Amino acid sequence: MILLCASKSRSLRRRVLFAVRVLSWFEISSPCTVRQLWLCSVLTSFCLISAACQSPTRQDAAATGELAEARAIFQRECAVCHGATGEGGPMAQMVAEINLKSPQARALSDEQMRQQIINGKGAMPPFAGRLTPEQIDAVVKYIRREIQTARPDR
């Protein structure tokens, strides 16, 4: 378990190594009291738990990178009509179905939203030739996670 945790990040590795050093110090010094062993186990547990809770995983980093790319695509390709918050941009006065936070937009499945981006609908142009399938999937995830689930104070 320690080796698995140690491979996650430098911070975690440093904390694990510190805990191992503390453990080895108690093994070298003799005799250990119950209080010393208790303190060592508490310190080791704290180091491992706090490091595991604070260290971002590679999956988190990849998701953050994907989200940043999707945000950039949305701002470049979609925000002109849908607005930065998804509630409508300059084109909102001309087209009624532009609000991505509306109940109708929220009711679309991911596949329906994906098909709408690929093929276009009404005044919305198709993006099949402009965006890759991966980019379209990332934009759908961005809309679901960042726009449709955003708190009102954002």
N, CA, C and O of each residue as an XYZ file, in Angstrom:
616
protein
N       0.822     -1.188      0.000
C       0.000      0.000      0.000
C       0.861      1.245      0.000
O       0.566      2.211     -0.704
N       1.926      1.227      0.787
C       2.793      2.398      0.852
C       3.422      2.665     -0.505
O       3.533      3.822     -0.913
N       3.837      1.614     -1.217
C       4.436      1.814     -2.532
C       3.420      2.359     -3.519
O       3.760      3.204     -4.348
N       2.181      1.894     -3.446
C       1.142      2.400     -4.318
C       0.894      3.876     -4.055
O       0.815      4.670     -4.992
N       0.770      4.247     -2.795
C       0.545      5.646     -2.438
C       1.751      6.500     -2.803
O       1.592      7.640     -3.238
N       2.934      5.971     -2.632
C       4.137      6.755     -2.872
C       4.307      7.107     -4.334
O       5.020      8.056     -4.660
N       3.671      6.366     -5.220
C       3.833      6.654     -6.637
C       2.931      7.786     -7.114
O       3.065      8.221     -8.259
N       2.021      8.278     -6.284
C       1.063      9.282     -6.723
C       1.665     10.668     -6.902
O       1.375     11.323     -7.902
N       2.481     11.135     -5.982
C       3.038     12.475     -6.109
C       4.273     12.622     -5.250
O       4.543     11.810     -4.365
N       5.024     13.690     -5.534
C       6.229     13.952     -4.747
C       5.886     14.243     -3.293
O       6.546     13.746     -2.381
N       4.861     15.043     -3.085
C       4.467     15.401     -1.725
C       4.121     14.153     -0.919
O       4.528     14.008      0.233
N       3.380     13.277     -1.532
C       2.999     12.045     -0.855
C       4.235     11.189     -0.577
O       4.371     10.623      0.507
N       5.140     11.097     -1.567
C       6.362     10.323     -1.358
C       7.165     10.886     -0.190
O       7.674     10.128      0.636
N       7.281     12.215     -0.116
C       8.031     12.829      0.981
C       7.403     12.500      2.333
O       8.111     12.201      3.295
N       6.087     12.554      2.405
C       5.411     12.263      3.671
C       5.559     10.799      4.067
O       5.741     10.478      5.241
N       5.480      9.921      3.080
C       5.652      8.503      3.374
C       7.075      8.235      3.850
O       7.280      7.504      4.818
N       8.053      8.821      3.176
C       9.447      8.635      3.593
C       9.676      9.172      5.001
O      10.408      8.572      5.788
N       9.046     10.307      5.317
C       9.155     10.856      6.668
C       8.576      9.873      7.685
O       9.174      9.622      8.731
N       7.418      9.328      7.369
C       6.787      8.366      8.284
C       7.659      7.131      8.455
O       7.771      6.603      9.562
N       8.280      6.663      7.374
C       9.164      5.491      7.462
C      10.380      5.815      8.316
O      10.822      4.984      9.109
N      10.932      7.032      8.157
C      12.072      7.430      8.987
C      11.700      7.466     10.466
O      12.467      7.030     11.325
N      10.509      7.992     10.747
C      10.059      8.044     12.141
C       9.926      6.629     12.688
O      10.349      6.347     13.810
N       9.339      5.744     11.895
C       9.203      4.351     12.329
C      10.568      3.707     12.567
O      10.764      3.006     13.560
N      11.503      3.946     11.660
C      12.820      3.330     11.822
C      13.554      3.912     13.030
O      14.336      3.210     13.671
N      13.315      5.174     13.345
C      13.948      5.781     14.516
C      13.490      5.072     15.788
O      14.286      4.821     16.693
N      12.190      4.751     15.843
C      11.681      4.065     17.018
C      12.187      2.632     17.096
O      12.342      2.088     18.189
N      12.448      2.013     15.940
C      12.984      0.657     15.955
C      14.431      0.635     16.425
O      14.857     -0.306     17.094
N      15.186      1.672     16.074
C      16.598      1.734     16.450
C      16.752      2.049     17.937
O      17.535      1.416     18.645
N      15.996      3.029     18.387
C      16.101      3.389     19.803
C      15.408      2.313     20.627
O      14.344      1.817     20.257
N      16.003      1.972     21.706
C      15.404      0.924     22.522
C      15.358      1.386     23.956
O      16.209      2.195     24.325
N      14.496      0.974     24.752
C      13.229      0.334     24.419
C      12.177      1.408     24.129
O      12.272      2.520     24.649
N      11.202      1.093     23.325
C      10.120      2.013     22.997
C       9.011      1.870     24.022
O       8.646      0.765     24.424
N       8.492      3.000     24.431
C       7.354      2.963     25.349
C       6.071      2.871     24.532
O       6.070      3.107     23.324
N       5.005      2.533     25.195
C       3.712      2.453     24.532
C       3.326      3.829     23.993
O       2.741      3.942     22.916
N       3.656      4.863     24.746
C       3.336      6.225     24.325
C       4.100      6.583     23.042
O       3.534      7.215     22.151
N       5.362      6.192     22.938
C       6.145      6.461     21.737
C       5.571      5.722     20.528
O       5.489      6.285     19.436
N       5.180      4.478     20.718
C       4.600      3.715     19.628
C       3.258      4.307     19.197
O       2.956      4.373     18.005
N       2.464      4.734     20.162
C       1.184      5.358     19.853
C       1.409      6.648     19.069
O       0.747      6.888     18.059
N       2.340      7.474     19.531
C       2.643      8.728     18.856
C       3.141      8.465     17.440
O       2.755      9.171     16.508
N       3.982      7.471     17.270
C       4.503      7.121     15.957
C       3.383      6.666     15.027
O       3.349      7.070     13.865
N       2.480      5.846     15.510
C       1.392      5.367     14.660
C       0.438      6.497     14.294
O      -0.047      6.551     13.164
N       0.164      7.400     15.232
C      -0.703      8.546     14.943
C      -0.045      9.448     13.900
O      -0.696      9.886     12.952
N       1.244      9.722     14.079
C       1.966     10.575     13.143
C       2.017      9.944     11.753
O       1.811     10.630     10.753
N       2.283      8.675     11.689
C       2.327      7.973     10.402
C       0.962      8.004      9.721
O       0.871      8.282      8.526
N      -0.085      7.725     10.467
C      -1.441      7.749      9.913
C      -1.795      9.134      9.406
O      -2.359      9.279      8.322
N      -1.466     10.149     10.186
C      -1.752     11.517      9.779
C      -1.021     11.859      8.479
O      -1.617     12.441      7.574
N       0.255     11.505      8.378
C       1.034     11.795      7.170
C       0.413     11.127      5.948
O       0.255     11.757      4.902
N       0.067      9.864      6.082
C      -0.490      9.140      4.947
C      -1.869      9.655      4.549
O      -2.143      9.848      3.365
N      -2.725      9.875      5.522
C      -4.084     10.328      5.222
C      -4.076     11.734      4.654
O      -4.756     11.995      3.662
N      -3.325     12.648      5.256
C      -3.326     14.023      4.756
C      -2.709     14.110      3.376
O      -3.174     14.889      2.544
N      -1.683     13.335      3.116
C      -1.065     13.353      1.787
C      -2.010     12.780      0.741
O      -2.108     13.309     -0.367
N      -2.689     11.724      1.080
C      -3.611     11.110      0.130
C      -4.793     12.023     -0.167
O      -5.288     12.045     -1.294
N      -5.246     12.768      0.817
C      -6.382     13.665      0.614
C      -6.007     14.903     -0.178
O      -6.839     15.435     -0.913
N      -4.777     15.374     -0.048
C      -4.380     16.621     -0.671
C      -3.750     16.451     -2.041
O      -3.714     17.406     -2.816
N      -3.265     15.295     -2.356
C      -2.537     15.096     -3.605
C      -3.494     14.860     -4.756
O      -4.287     13.919     -4.715
N      -3.438     15.706     -5.797
C      -4.266     15.440     -6.955
C      -3.720     14.235     -7.718
O      -2.507     14.051     -7.822
N      -4.607     13.436     -8.239
C      -4.186     12.269     -8.997
C      -3.945     12.666    -10.446
O      -4.286     13.772    -10.866
N      -3.366     11.771    -11.184
C      -3.144     12.036    -12.611
C      -4.472     12.183    -13.337
O      -4.584     12.958    -14.287
N      -5.480     11.436    -12.890
C      -6.796     11.544    -13.509
C      -7.374     12.932    -13.275
O      -7.978     13.511    -14.178
N      -7.194     13.481    -12.054
C      -7.670     14.826    -11.774
C      -6.967     15.838    -12.663
O      -7.604     16.744    -13.198
N      -5.665     15.690    -12.823
C      -4.904     16.604    -13.660
C      -5.358     16.512    -15.115
O      -5.483     17.531    -15.794
N      -5.601     15.299    -15.590
C      -6.066     15.119    -16.967
C      -7.451     15.726    -17.149
O      -7.725     16.371    -18.160
N      -8.325     15.516    -16.162
C      -9.675     16.079    -16.234
C      -9.626     17.598    -16.229
O     -10.398     18.246    -16.935
N      -8.726     18.171    -15.437
C      -8.583     19.625    -15.394
C      -8.086     20.146    -16.734
O      -8.559     21.176    -17.215
N      -7.134     19.441    -17.339
C      -6.638     19.841    -18.653
C      -7.709     19.736    -19.719
O      -7.836     20.613    -20.574
N      -8.486     18.653    -19.664
C      -9.579     18.471    -20.622
C     -10.632     19.556    -20.431
O     -11.173     20.082    -21.403
N     -10.919     19.887    -19.182
C     -11.903     20.919    -18.893
C     -11.431     22.281    -19.398
O     -12.222     23.048    -19.946
N     -10.152     22.582    -19.216
C      -9.605     23.857    -19.691
C      -9.681     23.936    -21.215
O     -10.012     24.983    -21.770
N      -9.373     22.824    -21.889
C      -9.457     22.805    -23.351
C     -10.903     22.984    -23.805
O     -11.182     23.732    -24.742
N     -11.817     22.290    -23.132
C     -13.238     22.399    -23.478
C     -13.750     23.816    -23.238
O     -14.541     24.335    -24.025
N     -13.300     24.441    -22.152
C     -13.697     25.822    -21.858
C     -13.221     26.749    -22.979
O     -13.965     27.628    -23.414
N     -11.986     26.556    -23.445
C     -11.438     27.389    -24.520
C     -12.232     27.187    -25.817
O     -12.520     28.150    -26.528
N     -12.580     25.944    -26.119
C     -13.380     25.665    -27.315
C     -14.746     26.319    -27.192
O     -15.233     26.935    -28.141
N     -15.363     26.186    -26.026
C     -16.686     26.781    -25.815
C     -16.615     28.291    -25.992
O     -17.468     28.877    -26.659
N     -15.608     28.925    -25.403
C     -15.477     30.385    -25.512
C     -15.256     30.807    -26.967
O     -15.783     31.830    -27.407
N     -14.486     30.028    -27.702
C     -14.158     30.360    -29.093
C     -15.322     30.082    -30.041
O     -15.611     30.896    -30.919
N     -15.990     28.946    -29.874
C     -16.980     28.499    -30.855
C     -18.436     28.731    -30.432
O     -19.300     28.932    -31.285
N     -18.708     28.706    -29.148
C     -20.102     28.670    -28.692
C     -20.572     29.944    -27.989
O     -21.748     30.300    -28.065
N     -19.661     30.624    -27.311
C     -20.055     31.758    -26.466
C     -20.619     32.927    -27.256
O     -21.344     33.750    -26.697
N     -20.305     33.020    -28.543
C     -20.849     34.106    -29.354
C     -22.376     34.072    -29.314
O     -23.023     35.112    -29.193
N     -22.935     32.901    -29.414
C     -24.392     32.765    -29.377
C     -24.920     32.424    -27.986
O     -25.910     32.998    -27.533
N     -24.251     31.483    -27.308
C     -24.753     30.999    -26.029
C     -24.307     31.845    -24.844
O     -24.853     31.695    -23.751
N     -23.337     32.726    -25.027
C     -22.822     33.544    -23.931
C     -21.847     32.751    -23.081
O     -21.847     31.520    -23.106
N     -21.022     33.453    -22.335
C     -20.004     32.800    -21.509
C     -20.618     31.928    -20.425
O     -20.022     30.930    -20.020
N     -21.806     32.298    -19.952
C     -22.456     31.530    -18.889
C     -23.476     30.529    -19.421
O     -24.075     29.781    -18.648
N     -23.675     30.514    -20.738
C     -24.630     29.587    -21.337
C     -26.056     30.094    -21.360
O     -26.960     29.379    -21.790
N     -26.271     31.327    -20.901
C     -27.631     31.860    -20.833
C     -27.988     32.751    -22.017
O     -29.051     33.370    -22.041
N     -27.102     32.809    -22.985
C     -27.379     33.585    -24.191
C     -26.413     34.735    -24.339
O     -26.082     35.420    -23.371
N     -25.968     34.939    -25.559
C     -25.052     36.025    -25.870
C     -25.759     37.057    -26.719
O     -26.969     37.244    -26.597
N     -25.012     37.730    -27.580
C     -25.603     38.762    -28.436
C     -26.707     38.236    -29.351
O     -27.606     38.989    -29.728
N     -26.651     36.964    -29.707
C     -27.646     36.391    -30.613
C     -28.923     35.967    -29.886
O     -29.884     35.559    -30.538
N     -28.958     36.050    -28.584
C     -30.092     35.549    -27.798
C     -31.398     36.251    -28.148
O     -32.469     35.657    -28.025
N     -31.324     37.507    -28.581
C     -32.550     38.226    -28.920
C     -33.188     37.684    -30.194
O     -34.401     37.784    -30.377
N     -32.362     37.106    -31.081
C     -32.873     36.608    -32.354
C     -33.312     35.145    -32.286
O     -34.190     34.725    -33.040
N     -32.713     34.377    -31.396
C     -32.999     32.947    -31.317
C     -33.422     32.614    -29.891
O     -32.698     32.928    -28.947
N     -34.560     31.996    -29.724
C     -35.099     31.733    -28.394
C     -34.441     30.529    -27.710
O     -34.312     30.515    -26.486
N     -34.029     29.533    -28.473
C     -33.532     28.281    -27.902
C     -32.023     28.305    -27.664
O     -31.330     27.346    -28.004
N     -31.519     29.367    -27.094
C     -30.071     29.515    -26.950
C     -29.586     29.271    -25.522
O     -28.395     29.046    -25.304
N     -30.493     29.315    -24.553
C     -30.133     29.194    -23.146
C     -29.826     27.737    -22.787
O     -30.719     26.890    -22.776
N     -28.557     27.458    -22.494
C     -28.145     26.092    -22.143
C     -28.554     25.689    -20.736
O     -28.430     24.523    -20.363
N     -29.040     26.646    -19.952
C     -29.510     26.350    -18.599
C     -31.020     26.124    -18.555
O     -31.585     25.858    -17.495
N     -31.657     26.231    -19.700
C     -33.112     26.064    -19.749
C     -33.487     24.608    -19.486
O     -32.670     23.707    -19.677
N     -34.728     24.381    -19.046
C     -35.179     22.996    -18.829
C     -35.100     22.141    -20.098
O     -34.820     20.944    -20.028
N     -35.351     22.764    -21.264
C     -35.288     22.013    -22.515
C     -33.853     21.549    -22.803
O     -33.645     20.413    -23.231
N     -32.882     22.408    -22.574
C     -31.480     22.043    -22.808
C     -31.017     21.001    -21.787
O     -30.268     20.086    -22.127
N     -31.456     21.140    -20.556
C     -31.080     20.175    -19.522
C     -31.706     18.798    -19.779
O     -31.150     17.775    -19.381
N     -32.855     18.784    -20.442
C     -33.553     17.528    -20.706
C     -32.894     16.717    -21.824
O     -33.148     15.518    -21.941
N     -32.055     17.347    -22.642
C     -31.381     16.621    -23.718
C     -30.412     15.600    -23.127
O     -29.735     15.881    -22.138
N     -30.350     14.427    -23.729
C     -29.333     13.453    -23.319
C     -27.986     13.934    -23.864
O     -27.936     14.806    -24.731
N     -26.912     13.366    -23.354
C     -25.592     13.727    -23.860
C     -25.498     13.440    -25.359
O     -24.919     14.228    -26.106
N     -26.061     12.322    -25.795
C     -26.018     11.959    -27.216
C     -26.828     12.933    -28.061
O     -26.406     13.291    -29.160
N     -27.985     13.366    -27.565
C     -28.786     14.343    -28.302
C     -28.038     15.668    -28.429
O     -28.034     16.291    -29.491
N     -27.405     16.092    -27.334
C     -26.634     17.338    -27.368
C     -25.456     17.193    -28.333
O     -25.154     18.104    -29.104
N     -24.809     16.053    -28.280
C     -23.670     15.777    -29.170
C     -24.115     15.847    -30.628
O     -23.443     16.473    -31.448
N     -25.239     15.214    -30.960
C     -25.760     15.227    -32.330
C     -26.150     16.638    -32.774
O     -25.982     17.000    -33.938
N     -26.665     17.418    -31.844
C     -27.039     18.795    -32.167
C     -25.791     19.617    -32.491
O     -25.821     20.456    -33.392
N     -24.703     19.383    -31.768
C     -23.449     20.089    -32.054
C     -22.888     19.622    -33.395
O     -22.427     20.441    -34.190
N     -22.921     18.332    -33.650
C     -22.385     17.787    -34.898
C     -23.184     18.274    -36.110
O     -22.600     18.737    -37.090
N     -24.508     18.172    -36.049
C     -25.361     18.439    -37.211
C     -25.945     19.843    -37.247
O     -26.418     20.291    -38.292
N     -25.917     20.542    -36.117
C     -26.569     21.839    -36.053
C     -28.071     21.675    -35.909
O     -28.601     20.576    -36.071
N     -28.758     22.776    -35.601
C     -30.215     22.726    -35.500
C     -30.728     24.154    -35.557
O     -30.243     25.025    -34.834
N     -31.700     24.391    -36.409
C     -32.237     25.741    -36.544
C     -31.144     26.706    -37.005
O     -30.520     26.502    -38.046
N     -30.924     27.747    -36.224
C     -29.910     28.750    -36.570
C     -28.500     28.297    -36.197
O     -27.519     28.937    -36.579
N     -28.397     27.201    -35.457
C     -27.067     26.721    -35.040
C     -26.401     25.961    -36.179
O     -26.975     25.012    -36.714
N     -25.182     26.379    -36.554
C     -24.491     25.685    -37.646
C     -23.920     24.350    -37.183
O     -23.716     24.148    -35.986
N     -23.661     23.443    -38.108
C     -23.020     22.170    -37.735
C     -21.531     22.385    -37.448
O     -20.869     23.198    -38.093
N     -21.026     21.641    -36.471
C     -19.615     21.760    -36.104
C     -18.832     20.488    -36.434
O     -17.702     20.323    -35.973
N     -19.417     19.592    -37.222
C     -18.769     18.323    -37.552
C     -17.410     18.524    -38.208
O     -16.475     17.787    -37.896
N     -17.270     19.470    -39.083
C     -15.999     19.698    -39.756
C     -15.037     20.580    -38.984
O     -13.842     20.608    -39.279
N     -15.551     21.303    -37.992
C     -14.714     22.249    -37.245
C     -14.146     21.663    -35.965
O     -13.072     22.067    -35.520
N     -14.857     20.716    -35.372
C     -14.425     20.107    -34.117
C     -14.292     18.602    -34.284
O     -15.063     17.973    -35.009
N     -13.305     18.036    -33.604
C     -13.131     16.578    -33.623
C     -14.177     15.948    -32.699
O     -14.742     16.636    -31.849
N     -14.441     14.648    -32.856
C     -15.377     13.980    -31.938
C     -14.952     14.117    -30.471
O     -15.802     14.264    -29.592
N     -13.643     14.070    -30.205
C     -13.152     14.224    -28.828
C     -13.443     15.619    -28.292
O     -13.819     15.781    -27.131
N     -13.266     16.627    -29.149
C     -13.552     18.000    -28.726
C     -15.037     18.180    -28.449
O     -15.414     18.851    -27.489
N     -15.878     17.587    -29.283
C     -17.332     17.681    -29.076
C     -17.719     17.019    -27.762
O     -18.510     17.570    -26.997
N     -17.163     15.832    -27.495
C     -17.438     15.155    -26.216
C     -16.989     16.015    -25.039
O     -17.686     16.105    -24.029
N     -15.825     16.647    -25.171
C     -15.310     17.502    -24.093
C     -16.223     18.700    -23.873
O     -16.455     19.096    -22.730
N     -16.744     19.282    -24.945
C     -17.653     20.433    -24.819
C     -18.952     20.007    -24.140
O     -19.480     20.735    -23.300
N     -19.468     18.839    -24.495
C     -20.692     18.338    -23.848
C     -20.449     18.174    -22.346
O     -21.277     18.588    -21.535
N     -19.314     17.572    -21.973
C     -18.980     17.420    -20.552
C     -18.857     18.779    -19.876
O     -19.325     18.962    -18.752
N     -18.229     19.730    -20.559
C     -18.072     21.080    -20.002
C     -19.439     21.716    -19.758
O     -19.677     22.298    -18.700
N     -20.321     21.605    -20.723
C     -21.667     22.183    -20.568
C     -22.378     21.545    -19.388
O     -22.988     22.244    -18.580
N     -22.307     20.233    -19.282
C     -22.981     19.525    -18.182
C     -22.382     19.896    -16.823
O     -23.119     20.183    -15.880
N     -21.066     19.891    -16.719
C     -20.411     20.078    -15.416
C     -20.280     21.530    -14.999
O     -20.454     21.856    -13.825
N     -19.975     22.404    -15.947
C     -19.662     23.783    -15.584
C     -20.800     24.761    -15.826
O     -20.948     25.727    -15.078
N     -21.591     24.535    -16.836
C     -22.648     25.492    -17.159
C     -23.975     25.083    -16.540
O     -24.634     25.890    -15.884
N     -24.366     23.834    -16.747
C     -25.681     23.427    -16.256
C     -25.702     23.117    -14.771
O     -26.779     23.102    -14.175
N     -24.569     22.871    -14.155
C     -24.557     22.617    -12.718
C     -23.990     23.794    -11.926
O     -23.804     23.694    -10.714
N     -23.715     24.906    -12.605
C     -23.148     26.071    -11.912
C     -24.157     26.650    -10.940
O     -25.358     26.704    -11.203
N     -23.616     27.087     -9.792
C     -24.462     27.732     -8.801
C     -24.863     29.122     -9.320
O     -24.138     29.708    -10.123
N     -26.000     29.650     -8.875
C     -26.468     30.963     -9.351
C     -25.485     32.094     -9.070
O     -25.450     33.071     -9.817
N     -24.672     31.982     -7.992
C     -23.760     33.065     -7.635
C     -22.497     33.077     -8.493
O     -21.671     33.976     -8.336
N     -22.322     32.122     -9.384
C     -21.129     32.069    -10.231
C     -21.199     33.045    -11.350
O     -20.273     33.128    -12.156
